Amino acid sequence: MGYGQHQSFYLRDRWLNKAIRHLFEDSRFFYDKQAFEKIGLGKNMVQSLRYWSIATGVVEEIFNDERKKTHLITEFGKIIYKYDKFIKFQDSAAIIHYQMCKQKEPSTAWYWFFNEFKETIRSKENITQEFINWVKEHENKPFSNNSLKKDIDCLIKLYTSGQSNVDPEEVIQSPLSKLGILEDRKGIIYKQNLTISQIGLTALMYVLLDHKNTHKIETVSVESIVVDPGLWGKVFNMSRASIVNALTELSLMSESPIHFVRTNNLDLIRIPNIDPIDFLRKEYSRKAEVLV
């Protein structure tokens, strides 16, 4: 599992755009000794951006023929760069959030907080201690409590940086603050139920399509969407009523709708047979046409 790789810097607006632009020119940009000057960030911030680029799913890290690490733009990253460079769409923020929460690596704190941690109102100190306890139970290798504390601090700032500008650094918001999923009231953290409009139907469908691809399934139960890790109820803290409403809206889509199936007293959703990236590319193309 992964901890403390963000160098204590939460993701800032325009950072992903900068990373993708430079990586298109040089897939080993993050290993360039002059990278910080070229991109206009501090050295530690460049290391942080390398982590965020991978964690958000816009970049993948692979070894080239010379066994050197390189960073390639994913198809999702290309879509974001072409249609929503500065993460203006709610759908973009929601999908980036999902990419970080859907699995234990590389953003273990995010996976834990949104999938395993059941409390919706807790102090930051309580959250940190609960995370430490969970890692102790699930981690086999040595870890630093201080790294885990920094993870929780960074996680909270990532979603609340626009709520208070006491620190001049926080004048620059995180692209995920627009989700509104967390609220920090003097050290008490509130996890909010997101609505369909806060997430976006495109993002919700993408999650189902990606879940289908990952798990090689054709159907998923409504109950699973509510309670399973990596799905709407956990990742977006959606209420059951909002989930049912969103599924109804997706069943009415003119192209590639979902279908309700009732089997053995279970309410199942048949997920359409479309590649998630193809779906996303088509939807973002439409969004761009509307903006024009």
C-alpha positions as CSV (number, residue, x, y, z in Angstrom):
1,M,0.0,0.0,0.0
2,G,1.1,3.6,-0.6
3,Y,1.6,6.4,1.9
4,G,3.0,10.0,1.9
5,Q,4.0,10.2,-1.7
6,H,2.4,13.6,-2.3
7,Q,5.2,15.5,-0.4
8,S,2.3,17.1,1.7
9,F,1.2,19.1,-1.4
10,Y,-2.5,18.6,-2.4
11,L,-3.3,18.7,-6.1
12,R,-3.7,22.2,-7.4
13,D,-5.7,23.7,-10.3
14,R,-3.8,23.5,-13.6
15,W,-1.2,21.0,-12.3
16,L,-2.5,18.1,-14.3
17,N,-2.6,20.2,-17.5
18,K,1.1,21.2,-16.9
19,A,2.1,17.6,-16.3
20,I,0.4,16.2,-19.4
21,R,1.7,19.0,-21.6
22,H,5.3,18.3,-20.6
23,L,4.9,14.5,-20.7
24,F,3.6,14.7,-24.3
25,E,7.0,16.2,-25.2
26,D,9.2,14.0,-22.9
27,S,7.9,10.8,-21.3
28,R,10.8,11.0,-18.8
29,F,10.1,14.7,-17.9
30,F,9.8,13.9,-14.2
31,Y,13.4,12.6,-14.2
32,D,14.7,15.8,-15.9
33,K,17.0,17.7,-13.4
34,Q,15.6,20.9,-14.8
35,A,12.0,19.8,-14.7
36,F,11.2,22.2,-11.8
37,E,12.4,25.2,-13.8
38,K,10.6,24.1,-17.0
39,I,7.3,23.6,-15.3
40,G,7.6,26.5,-12.8
41,L,7.2,24.5,-9.6
42,G,9.5,23.7,-6.7
43,K,11.4,20.5,-6.7
44,N,9.2,18.9,-4.1
45,M,6.1,20.0,-5.9
46,V,7.4,18.3,-9.1
47,Q,7.7,15.0,-7.1
48,S,4.2,15.6,-5.8
49,L,2.9,16.2,-9.3
50,R,4.4,12.9,-10.4
51,Y,2.4,11.1,-7.7
52,W,-0.8,13.0,-8.5
53,S,-0.5,12.3,-12.2
54,I,-0.4,8.6,-11.6
55,A,-3.0,8.6,-8.7
56,T,-5.6,10.4,-10.8
57,G,-5.3,8.0,-13.7
58,V,-4.2,10.6,-16.3
59,V,-0.7,9.0,-16.5
60,E,0.7,5.5,-16.2
61,E,4.2,4.6,-15.2
62,I,6.0,1.9,-17.2
63,F,9.5,0.8,-18.0
64,N,10.8,1.5,-21.5
65,D,13.1,-0.8,-23.6
66,E,16.1,0.5,-21.6
67,R,14.4,-0.5,-18.3
68,K,14.0,3.1,-17.4
69,K,10.7,4.5,-15.9
70,T,8.7,6.6,-18.2
71,H,5.3,8.2,-17.9
72,L,2.7,7.8,-20.7
73,I,-0.5,9.7,-21.0
74,T,-3.5,7.4,-20.6
75,E,-6.5,7.6,-22.9
76,F,-8.4,9.2,-20.0
77,G,-5.6,11.7,-19.6
78,K,-5.8,12.5,-23.4
79,I,-9.6,13.1,-23.1
80,I,-9.1,15.4,-20.1
81,Y,-6.3,17.3,-21.9
82,K,-8.4,17.7,-25.1
83,Y,-11.8,18.6,-23.6
84,D,-11.4,19.8,-20.0
85,K,-7.8,20.9,-19.4
86,F,-8.6,22.8,-16.2
87,I,-11.1,20.4,-14.7
88,K,-14.2,22.6,-15.1
89,F,-16.7,19.7,-15.5
90,Q,-18.1,18.1,-12.4
91,D,-17.8,14.8,-14.2
92,S,-14.0,15.3,-14.6
93,A,-13.6,16.0,-10.9
94,A,-15.8,13.0,-10.0
95,I,-13.9,10.6,-12.2
96,I,-10.5,11.8,-10.9
97,H,-11.9,11.3,-7.4
98,Y,-13.1,7.8,-8.3
99,Q,-9.7,6.9,-9.8
100,M,-8.0,7.6,-6.5
101,C,-10.6,5.8,-4.3
102,K,-11.4,2.6,-6.3
103,Q,-8.3,0.6,-5.2
104,K,-5.8,0.4,-2.3
105,E,-2.8,1.6,-4.3
106,P,-1.3,4.1,-4.8
107,S,-3.7,6.2,-2.7
108,T,-4.4,4.0,0.3
109,A,-5.7,6.8,2.5
110,W,-8.3,7.7,-0.1
111,Y,-9.4,4.1,-0.6
112,W,-9.7,3.7,3.2
113,F,-11.5,7.0,3.9
114,F,-14.2,6.6,1.3
115,N,-14.6,2.8,1.2
116,E,-13.8,1.5,4.7
117,F,-14.3,4.4,7.1
118,K,-18.0,4.5,7.9
119,E,-18.2,7.6,10.1
120,T,-19.5,10.8,8.4
121,I,-18.6,13.3,11.2
122,R,-15.3,13.0,13.0
123,S,-12.4,15.2,14.2
124,K,-9.3,15.2,12.1
125,E,-7.4,13.7,15.0
126,N,-9.9,10.8,15.3
127,I,-9.8,10.1,11.6
128,T,-6.0,10.0,11.7
129,Q,-6.0,7.5,14.6
130,E,-8.6,5.3,12.9
131,F,-6.5,5.2,9.8
132,I,-3.4,4.3,11.8
133,N,-5.3,1.5,13.5
134,W,-6.5,0.2,10.1
135,V,-3.1,0.2,8.6
136,K,-1.6,-1.6,11.6
137,E,-4.2,-4.3,11.0
138,H,-3.7,-4.6,7.2
139,E,0.0,-3.7,6.5
140,N,2.8,-6.2,6.7
141,K,5.7,-3.8,6.1
142,P,7.0,-1.0,8.4
143,F,5.3,2.4,8.1
144,S,5.5,5.8,9.7
145,N,2.6,7.2,11.7
146,N,3.7,10.7,10.6
147,S,3.3,9.7,6.9
148,L,-0.2,8.5,7.7
149,K,-1.0,11.8,9.4
150,K,0.3,13.7,6.4
151,D,-2.0,11.6,4.2
152,I,-5.1,12.5,6.2
153,D,-4.1,16.2,6.3
154,C,-3.5,16.2,2.5
155,L,-6.8,14.3,1.8
156,I,-8.8,16.8,3.8
157,K,-7.1,19.8,2.1
158,L,-7.7,18.3,-1.4
159,Y,-11.4,18.6,-0.9
160,T,-11.7,21.6,1.3
161,S,-9.0,24.0,0.1
162,G,-11.5,26.4,-1.4
163,Q,-13.5,26.7,1.9
164,S,-10.9,28.9,3.7
165,N,-8.1,31.0,2.5
166,V,-6.2,31.6,5.7
167,D,-3.1,30.1,4.2
168,P,-2.0,32.1,1.1
169,E,-1.0,28.8,-0.6
170,E,-4.7,27.8,-0.5
171,V,-5.8,30.7,-2.6
172,I,-5.1,28.3,-5.4
173,Q,-7.8,25.7,-5.1
174,S,-7.8,22.0,-5.7
175,P,-9.7,20.8,-8.8
176,L,-11.6,18.4,-6.4
177,S,-12.9,21.1,-4.0
178,K,-15.8,21.7,-6.4
179,L,-17.2,18.2,-5.5
180,G,-18.2,19.4,-2.0
181,I,-17.8,15.9,-0.6
182,L,-16.0,17.1,2.6
183,E,-16.5,20.1,4.8
184,D,-14.0,21.2,7.5
185,R,-15.6,23.1,10.4
186,K,-12.8,24.0,12.8
187,G,-11.2,20.6,12.7
188,I,-14.4,18.6,12.5
189,I,-14.7,16.9,9.2
190,Y,-18.1,16.3,7.6
191,K,-18.5,13.8,4.8
192,Q,-21.4,15.0,2.6
193,N,-23.8,13.0,0.5
194,L,-23.2,13.9,-3.1
195,T,-26.1,14.5,-5.4
196,I,-26.4,13.5,-9.1
197,S,-25.7,17.1,-10.3
198,Q,-22.5,17.3,-8.1
199,I,-21.2,14.1,-9.7
200,G,-22.6,14.1,-13.2
201,L,-24.4,11.3,-15.1
202,T,-21.4,10.8,-17.4
203,A,-19.2,10.1,-14.4
204,L,-21.7,7.8,-12.8
205,M,-22.0,5.8,-16.0
206,Y,-18.2,5.7,-16.5
207,V,-17.9,4.1,-13.0
208,L,-20.3,1.4,-13.9
209,L,-18.6,0.7,-17.2
210,D,-15.1,0.7,-15.6
211,H,-16.4,-1.6,-12.8
212,K,-17.8,-4.0,-15.5
213,N,-14.5,-4.1,-17.3
214,T,-12.4,-4.6,-14.2
215,H,-14.5,-7.4,-12.7
216,K,-15.6,-9.0,-16.0
217,I,-19.3,-8.8,-15.2
218,E,-22.5,-8.1,-17.1
219,T,-24.8,-7.1,-14.3
220,V,-24.5,-5.5,-10.8
221,S,-27.1,-5.4,-8.1
222,V,-28.5,-2.2,-6.8
223,E,-27.4,-3.3,-3.3
224,S,-23.8,-3.6,-4.5
225,I,-23.9,-0.1,-6.0
226,V,-25.0,1.1,-2.5
227,V,-22.5,-0.8,-0.3
228,D,-19.6,-2.2,-2.3
229,P,-16.1,-0.6,-2.3
230,G,-15.4,1.3,-5.5
231,L,-19.0,2.0,-6.4
232,W,-21.3,5.0,-6.0
233,G,-22.5,4.6,-2.4
234,K,-19.0,4.4,-1.0
235,V,-16.9,6.5,-3.4
236,F,-19.5,9.4,-3.7
237,N,-21.3,8.8,-0.4
238,M,-24.6,8.8,-2.3
239,S,-27.8,7.9,-0.5
240,R,-29.8,4.9,-1.7
241,A,-32.6,7.3,-2.9
242,S,-30.1,9.3,-5.0
243,I,-28.6,6.1,-6.4
244,V,-32.0,4.8,-7.5
245,N,-32.8,8.1,-9.1
246,A,-29.5,8.1,-10.9
247,L,-30.1,4.6,-12.2
248,T,-33.5,5.6,-13.4
249,E,-32.0,8.5,-15.3
250,L,-29.4,6.3,-16.9
251,S,-32.1,3.8,-18.0
252,L,-33.7,6.6,-20.0
253,M,-30.5,7.6,-21.9
254,S,-31.1,7.6,-25.7
255,E,-27.8,5.8,-26.3
256,S,-26.4,2.8,-24.4
257,P,-28.9,2.9,-21.5
258,I,-28.7,0.6,-18.5
259,H,-31.5,-1.9,-18.0
260,F,-33.2,-3.1,-14.8
261,V,-33.5,-6.9,-14.4
262,R,-35.2,-8.6,-11.5
263,T,-33.8,-12.1,-10.7
264,N,-34.3,-14.2,-7.6
265,N,-35.8,-11.2,-5.7
266,L,-32.7,-9.1,-6.6
267,D,-32.8,-5.8,-8.4
268,L,-30.0,-6.1,-11.0
269,I,-28.6,-3.6,-13.4
270,R,-27.5,-4.8,-16.8
271,I,-24.6,-2.6,-17.8
272,P,-24.4,-1.7,-21.5
273,N,-21.6,-3.3,-23.6
274,I,-19.5,-0.2,-24.4
275,D,-15.9,0.5,-23.6
276,P,-15.7,3.1,-20.8
277,I,-13.1,5.2,-22.7
278,D,-15.2,5.2,-25.9
279,F,-18.2,6.3,-23.9
280,L,-16.3,9.0,-22.2
281,R,-14.8,10.3,-25.4
282,K,-18.2,10.5,-27.1
283,E,-19.8,12.3,-24.0
284,Y,-17.0,14.8,-23.7
285,S,-17.1,15.6,-27.4
286,R,-20.8,16.4,-26.9
287,K,-20.0,18.6,-23.9
288,A,-17.4,20.5,-25.9
289,E,-19.9,21.1,-28.7
290,V,-22.4,22.5,-26.2
291,L,-19.8,24.9,-24.8
292,V,-19.0,26.1,-28.3
